[in-house]
Amino acid sequence: MAQEPPLSPGDEAEPGLPGSGEDICPDCNGSGKLEGADCKTCGGTGKVIQGIGGG
């Protein structure tokens, strides 16, 4: 079984879990960069995994 990429600090859930979805990183606005370096929230991807729906 292939190992999923590690979670970024801004991720709330593992990719593919029910009740989760991909969203644009709120800190770098999807660019993956902050102040010339990889964004620490999304790990440079520009995306985070968020929990969706009610709770």
N, C-alpha and C positions, 0 to 999 in steps of 0.2 A: 504494500500500500504506500502510495506517495505521501510524503510528509508535507503538510501545509506550511506556507511561509510563517515565520514567527509573527506574533501580534505586535503592532506598533503601539506606543504609549497611548495614543488617542483612540484605539479600538475599544469598543465596549463588548464585543462578542467575536467568536471565531467565524471566519467566512463560511457561508453555506448553512449556518444553523437556522432553523425556523425562527422567525421573528427578528431576523437581522437583515441588514441591507447596506450596500455601499453608498457612501455620501462623500461630498467634497470636504476636505479638511478645513475646519473653521479657522485655523490659525494662519495658514498660508494661502487660503482661498483656492486650493487646487493646484498651485504652482509647484509644490514640492520643495520650495526654497524659501528661506527666511534669512535676510541679511547676508546673502551670498553663500549660505551653507544649506545642507539638507535640513528640512524642517524636522524637528525632534518629535512632534506630535504624530506625524504620519510616516516618519522614516524616509521621507523624500519621495513618496509615491503620489502625494497630492490627494489621497483618498483615505478614509477611515471607515471601519465597519461599525454601524450604529444599531442599537436596538430600535425596532419600529413597532408601532401599534401601542395599545394600552397595556397597562401593567399590572 
